[in-house]
Amino acid sequence: MSEQQKYTGGCLCGALRYEAIGEPMFAGYCYCTDCQKSSGSGFIPFIGFPAGAVRFEGASAQSRSTSARGGEAVRNFCAACHSLVFGAEAGKDDFHTIYAGTLDDPSLFHPQMAIFAASRPHWAPIPEGLAVFEGMPPEA
């Protein structure tokens, strides 16, 4: 049996860490205006994992806003340095989005899609070869 891929990372100061085991469910760039405002950038690169595949250590704080589907979007940041680290509520949601900029090994990020491209600022590029969705992609 082969060893499963391990994704590790955390915040700027190291107080909030995570480990995800296995293959991601999805990966891409979100250009929605909420991600732009929360990151101070034109997008957030994300990787989705089933909740059971991810373990967190350290204190996090949360921001909450209305999601594109009308529910609640939860973003978690380090309680000490305030770096954005992951999305969703640990222990409650079915999957988590890890923000790819927090990976210890950034080469593990392999985006497949760009979502909310309609909200993309003209100066934020979309890399070639991605599936591009004007809003949220249809659920499989």
Protein Blocks (a to p, Z undefined) as FASTA:
>chain_A
ZZddddddddfkopaccddedjdfbdcddfbfklmmmnopabdcdddddfklpccedjdd
ddddddfkopacdddddfklopafbgcjehkambdcddfklpfblmlpccfbdehklmpc
fklccdehiacdfbdcddZZ
